[in-house]
Amino acid sequence: MKNGKKPTRHQKGIIKLSGLNPENWLIYKANGDRLSLVHRYTGTTRKVFKE
Protein backbone atom coordinates (compact mmCIF):
# COMPACT_ATOMS: atom_id res chain seq x y z
CA MET A 1 0.00 0.00 0.00
CA LYS A 2 1.21 3.49 -0.79
CA ASN A 3 1.70 5.87 2.12
CA GLY A 4 -1.02 8.47 1.86
CA LYS A 5 -1.50 11.81 3.57
CA LYS A 6 -4.71 13.38 4.82
CA PRO A 7 -6.27 15.65 2.17
CA THR A 8 -6.57 19.38 2.73
CA ARG A 9 -9.93 21.14 2.71
CA HIS A 10 -9.49 22.11 -0.95
CA GLN A 11 -8.52 18.55 -1.91
CA LYS A 12 -11.51 17.17 0.00
CA GLY A 13 -13.77 19.36 -2.15
CA ILE A 14 -12.22 17.97 -5.33
CA ILE A 15 -12.63 14.39 -4.09
CA LYS A 16 -16.26 15.07 -3.19
CA LEU A 17 -16.99 16.58 -6.62
CA SER A 18 -15.72 13.38 -8.24
CA GLY A 19 -18.34 11.37 -6.34
CA LEU A 20 -16.10 9.83 -3.67
CA ASN A 21 -16.22 10.04 0.11
CA PRO A 22 -13.21 12.14 1.21
CA GLU A 23 -13.09 10.40 4.60
CA ASN A 24 -12.08 7.13 2.91
CA TRP A 25 -9.34 8.44 0.59
CA LEU A 26 -5.76 9.59 1.19
CA ILE A 27 -3.49 11.58 -1.16
CA TYR A 28 -0.26 9.91 -2.22
CA LYS A 29 0.64 12.23 -5.11
CA ALA A 30 -0.64 15.70 -5.99
CA ASN A 31 0.41 16.98 -9.40
CA GLY A 32 -0.72 20.24 -10.95
CA ASP A 33 -3.92 18.92 -12.48
CA ARG A 34 -4.26 15.47 -10.93
CA LEU A 35 -4.70 13.91 -7.49
CA SER A 36 -3.60 10.33 -6.98
CA LEU A 37 -5.64 8.69 -4.25
CA VAL A 38 -5.33 5.50 -2.25
CA HIS A 39 -8.28 4.04 -0.34
CA ARG A 40 -7.79 4.13 3.40
CA TYR A 41 -8.93 0.53 4.03
CA THR A 42 -8.63 -1.51 0.83
CA GLY A 43 -5.50 0.01 -0.72
CA THR A 44 -7.04 0.54 -4.16
CA THR A 45 -5.78 3.54 -6.12
CA ARG A 46 -7.55 6.14 -8.27
CA LYS A 47 -6.60 9.24 -10.20
CA VAL A 48 -8.88 12.28 -9.99
CA PHE A 49 -8.51 15.24 -12.35
CA LYS A 50 -9.04 18.78 -11.10
CA GLU A 51 -11.50 20.76 -13.15
C-alpha positions as CSV (number, residue, x, y, z in Angstrom):
1,M,0.0,0.0,0.0
2,K,1.2,3.5,-0.8
3,N,1.7,5.9,2.1
4,G,-1.0,8.5,1.9
5,K,-1.5,11.8,3.6
6,K,-4.7,13.4,4.8
7,P,-6.3,15.6,2.2
8,T,-6.6,19.4,2.7
9,R,-9.9,21.1,2.7
10,H,-9.5,22.1,-1.0
11,Q,-8.5,18.6,-1.9
12,K,-11.5,17.2,0.0
13,G,-13.8,19.4,-2.1
14,I,-12.2,18.0,-5.3
15,I,-12.6,14.4,-4.1
16,K,-16.3,15.1,-3.2
17,L,-17.0,16.6,-6.6
18,S,-15.7,13.4,-8.2
19,G,-18.3,11.4,-6.3
20,L,-16.1,9.8,-3.7
21,N,-16.2,10.0,0.1
22,P,-13.2,12.1,1.2
23,E,-13.1,10.4,4.6
24,N,-12.1,7.1,2.9
25,W,-9.3,8.4,0.6
26,L,-5.8,9.6,1.2
27,I,-3.5,11.6,-1.2
28,Y,-0.3,9.9,-2.2
29,K,0.6,12.2,-5.1
30,A,-0.6,15.7,-6.0
31,N,0.4,17.0,-9.4
32,G,-0.7,20.2,-10.9
33,D,-3.9,18.9,-12.5
34,R,-4.3,15.5,-10.9
35,L,-4.7,13.9,-7.5
36,S,-3.6,10.3,-7.0
37,L,-5.6,8.7,-4.2
38,V,-5.3,5.5,-2.2
39,H,-8.3,4.0,-0.3
40,R,-7.8,4.1,3.4
41,Y,-8.9,0.5,4.0
42,T,-8.6,-1.5,0.8
43,G,-5.5,0.0,-0.7
44,T,-7.0,0.5,-4.2
45,T,-5.8,3.5,-6.1
46,R,-7.6,6.1,-8.3
47,K,-6.6,9.2,-10.2
48,V,-8.9,12.3,-10.0
49,F,-8.5,15.2,-12.3
50,K,-9.0,18.8,-11.1
51,E,-11.5,20.8,-13.1
